Structures are given as C-alpha cells and as structure tokens.
Amino acid sequence: MKEDNAESICSMLEMNKMITDINIENNNFTFDQNYRIISYLRRNKKIWIEQAEHEKAENEKMEKEENYMHTYLMSVESSM
C-alpha cells in the first residue's frame, strides 16, 4: 500500500471514529445532521472498498510478475 493511501485511510478512520463517538454521546442531532453523518460514513465506505479493490488488483499483478520472474529464472538455471 502506498504511504499516501495509507495516511488518507487512517485519517478517514479517525474521522469516522470521532463521528460515531459524537453520535453515541450526543444523540439529539437534527435529522439533517444525522443524514450528513450517515452520508459521510457511506462515502468513506465506498472509498475504502474502491481502495481495497485497487490494492487487490495491484497485488495480483505483482504476484503474476513475481511468478513469471521465478519461472524465467528456473528456466535459465535449468538450461545451464
């Protein structure tokens, strides 16, 4: 995972924790405030899912490249 991505995910997690803590402590929010909190949490969930899918695709690509290099090296070694 890239450092920038990790930092942004951590900051979103911290913000979500603060929002849920506030919501639990002070449950007399207006309908609009609750709606905005839920919208923010949903947006972050969507971002996390997209980030996880991107990371998974990147990891699979790297794994394929590593397998190819390993196979190539084995081929070179066996031909010597």
SULPE-V373254 format. One record per pair of residues at least 24 apart in sequence whose C-alpha atoms are under 7 Angstrom apart, sorted by the first residue. I is the first residue (numbers start at 1). J is the second residue. Records with the same first field share a line. If there is no record, write none. Layout:
BEGIN
I=J / J
END
This chain:
BEGIN
1=55
12=44
16=41
END
